[in-house]
Amino acid sequence: MGRIAGVTAAETRARLLRAAAEVFAARGYDGTRVADIAVAAGVSNGALYAHFGSKADLLVAALREHGRRPLADVVAAGPDLPVPDLLLAIGRWLPHRNAARNDVIVEAMVAARRDEDVALAMRDYAAERAGWLADLARVAQDGGELDPRVSPDALAHFCLLLSVGSALISPALHAVDDEEWGALLARVVGALAAPSNTERSTHDEGTHRS
């Protein structure tokens, strides 16, 4: 299983990431060998190591690749949506995530508690996701869509907790009605909205009196 004729480096990398997501989901991080992923991808171990330095790097790269696509699809479907509506759309999507992607997330989180290499890579991954979410919150605050009193970093942390929780509590464990879930999310997002002029005046007066 040497280099496959006619296959580019980008195609080999994509094949490895797809195989890694499937094998990690099926066997778990500890139960997967690098050779297993190479076999599943139809490449040599050398070809795998030409793209990824370790099993930990491959796990987090697979998580980045397969976690980014659905989120990108949600954003692409509503590029002009106000940020609160975008957050609502992402929240509605969470219970319907692909089960295999959920398995990869869970394996990565569990492995990070036992393997320092995975923990380091996962800290970087979490920081990237949190940074993107916090920046999104700041854009919403600058545009008057989100209450400026809300901490962007705290909101990003809340969203990460919700995302990871949705991977752990799958519909097979506990299903929720889509309309009820959407209604709850709408109330949460509504509570984060920028206050009206009347609310601002009331808040300012109360602050002044105190």
N, C-alpha and C positions, 0 to 999 in steps of 0.2 A: 504493500500500500504506500507507494511513494507519491510523488507529486502527480496529480491527475492532469493529463494533457488537455489543453484548452480551457482550463479553469484558472481564473485570475486570483490574485491574492485576496481581493475583496470578497470574491465568491467563496473562497476557502474559509475566510474568517466567518462569513455569514453561515456557512454550513456547520462550522464548529460551534457557533453560538446556538444554533437551532438544536444540534445534537446534545449540547451541554444542558440546555433547558429541559429536554426530554428525559435525559438520563438522570439528572439530579432529581427531577420530579418523581421518577419511578423508583430510584434506589436510595435517595437521600445523599447528603454530602459525604458522610463517613463511609457509606457503602459504595461509593463511586470511585473508581480508579481513573487516572488520566487516560490509560490505555483503553478503558471502556468507551470514553468519549471519542477517542481517535477512531476506534472501530466503527462506532455508530455514524461518524462523519465520513468514513471511507478514506481516511488519510493516515499517514504515519505519525508516530509519536514526535518525530523530529519536526514535521510540518506543524503540529499543534504547538510545540514549544517555540517555533518561529514567530507565532502570533501572541502567545500567552506565556508568562513566566512561571505560573504555578496554577494549581487547581483552584486556589482562592481567587486569583485574578480572573480565571475563567468563570467562576460562579458569579462574581459581581458584574462582570461584563455581560453575562447572559441576563442577569437581572436588569441591568441598565437597558439593554436592547429590547427585551420583551416587555419591560414595564413602561418604556417610553412610547411605544407604538399606539396603544389604546388611548393614552393621554393626548398624544399628538392628534389622533383622530377626533377626539372630543373638541379640542381647540380648533382644528381645521373646519369642523362642522359649523362652528359659530365664531368666526374670526372677529366679527364686529359686535359681539355680545358685550354688554357691560360686565365688569369683573364679577359682581355678585351673581349674575345669571350664569356666568361661566363656572363659578364655584358650585352653584346649584346643579348644573349639568354634570359636573364631575362627581358630585355626591350621589346623584341618581344612578350613575353608572357603576359605582362601587359594588353593589350586591350582585352585579351580573358579570363580574370579571371572569376571564377564562380560568378554569380550575387548575390547569397546568401552571399558569403564571402564579397563581396563589401558592401552589406547592413550592415553587422556586423561592418566593419571598419567605415562606415559613422556614425552608431549609437554610436560607441565608441568615435569618435571624437566630435560629437555633445554633448554627455553626459558629456564629460570631460570639456566642457565650462560652465556647470551648476552645476556639482556635484564634490566636492573636492575629495571625495573618488575615483571616477573614474579618475580624473585628476592625482592623485598621482600614481595610478596603471599604467596609460597610459604613464606617464613620465618614469617610469621604463621600460615599454615595448619599448618605442621609444629609450631609451638609449641602450637597448640590441641590437635592430636592427641596430642602428647607429654604435655601437661598432663592430658588426660583419662586416659591410660594410667597416668601416675604417681599420679594421685588414686585410680585403681582399685587400684593396688598398695598404697597406704597403707591403704585400706579393708580389704584382705586382711590386712595386717599387724596392724591394730587388732583384727581378728576372729580372729587366731591361725591364719590359713590360709596365710600366706606368711612365710618366714624374715625376721625383723626385721633381719638382717645384710645383706639384699639392698638395694641402692640403688634406690629407686623411679625415679629419673631415668635410671639406667643401664639398668634393665629396660625403661623406655619407649623409650629409644634403640634397644635390641636389637629390640623389637617393630616399630619404624618401619623398621629395616633389613630385617627379614624381610618386611614388607609391600611395600616398594618392590622388593625382590629378586624377590618372587613375580610382580610386574607385568612385570619385565624378562625373567625366565626362565619363559615360558609353557609349558603342556603341549605346544605345538607344537614347542618347542625341546628340552624335556627333561621327559618325563612321569615320574611316580613313582606306585608302587602305593599306593592309599589306606590299606591296612592297615599297610604299612611306614611310611608317613608318620605315621599316627596313633600307631604304637608309638614312633617317635622323639620325637614331641611329648610323649607321655605321660612319657617318661624325663626330658625337659628340664623339664617342669612339675613332675614329682615332685622333681627336684633343688632346686626353688625353695620347696618346702613347708616349713612351720615345723618345726623339729626336735622330736622327741619329748622327753619329760622325761629319758629315759636319755641321749639324745644331748646335751642341754643340760648335764647333769651332767658328762659326759665332757669336753665342750668347756671348761666352767668350770674343771674340775680341771686340764686341760692348760694353760689360760691362767694359773691360779694358780701352777703349778710353774714356768712360764717367767718 
